[in-house]
Amino acid sequence: MKDFPFKQVKIKENTVRRTFTMDVDTSELVWHMDREDRVVKVLEGASWYLQMDNELPTKLIEGKEYFIPKMCFHRIIKGTSNLILEIQMLT
């Protein structure tokens, strides 16, 4: 089974909470794509960024939601605190 650079807890049927700690190795935060559309809400985190394919990184802001389309490469860039996200998978 593959290890992930985050801890995840299921909140609802289609919603999870992910926590990335400050001590995560930046080499683990790789470009990837997901099989479904997602809405990501930032619950906590300082100086973390989201980078979508062929775009400049965007600073993640607490309380804001970000839409990530399915099959679109993206990654997060490490910040200066823990990062807690609520991720809703859209079907």
HELIX and SHEET records of a PDB file:
HELIX    1   1 THR A   26  GLU A   28  5                                   3    
SHEET    1   A 5 LYS A   7  LYS A  12  0                                        
SHEET    2   A 5 THR A  15  PHE A  20 -1                                        
SHEET    3   A 5 LEU A  83  LEU A  90 -1                                        
SHEET    4   A 5 ASP A  37  GLU A  44 -1                                        
SHEET    5   A 5 GLU A  65  ILE A  68 -1                                        
SHEET    1   B 3 THR A  58  LYS A  59  0                                        
SHEET    2   B 3 TYR A  49  MET A  52 -1                                        
SHEET    3   B 3 HIS A  74  ILE A  77 -1                                        
END                                                                             
